Amino acid sequence: MKLSPPKVVTFWIAVVLGVLGILGKLTTIPFASENSFWLVAIGFILLALGVLVKGL
């Protein structure tokens, strides 16, 4: 299996989702606090897909 770096947009979307999830766990943010686990999980999955799928 050959890995490739994710596109810059994919990387930053994953980072934003992860940061929102962490901030949602630490503070009260209406949407992020309720779904903090899923935001971090989706960010990680998106980053993993960006590495595994070429062009994502």
C-alpha positions in Angstrom: 0.0 0.0 0.0 1.4 3.3 -1.1 0.6 6.4 1.1 0.4 9.9 -0.2 0.2 13.2 1.6 -3.3 14.7 1.9 -4.2 17.9 0.1 -3.8 21.1 2.1 -7.6 21.6 2.3 -8.2 18.1 3.6 -5.5 18.6 6.2 -6.9 21.9 7.5 -10.5 20.6 7.6 -9.3 17.7 9.7 -7.4 20.0 12.0 -10.4 22.4 12.4 -12.7 19.5 13.2 -10.2 18.1 15.8 -9.7 21.5 17.4 -13.5 22.1 17.6 -13.9 18.7 19.2 -11.3 19.4 21.8 -12.6 22.9 22.5 -16.1 21.5 22.7 -15.0 19.1 25.4 -13.2 21.8 27.4 -15.7 24.7 27.1 -19.3 25.1 26.2 -19.8 25.6 22.5 -23.4 24.8 21.4 -22.8 22.2 18.6 -19.3 21.2 19.4 -19.9 20.4 23.1 -22.7 17.9 22.3 -20.7 16.2 19.5 -17.0 16.6 20.6 -16.2 12.9 20.3 -17.6 12.7 16.8 -15.9 15.8 15.6 -12.5 14.5 16.7 -13.3 11.0 15.3 -14.4 12.5 11.9 -11.3 14.7 11.7 -9.1 11.7 12.3 -10.9 9.5 9.8 -10.8 12.3 7.2 -7.0 12.7 7.8 -6.5 8.9 7.5 -8.5 8.8 4.3 -6.5 11.7 2.9 -3.3 9.7 3.4 -4.8 6.4 2.1 -6.7 7.8 -1.0 -4.6 9.6 -3.6 -6.1 13.0 -4.5 -8.2 13.5 -1.4 
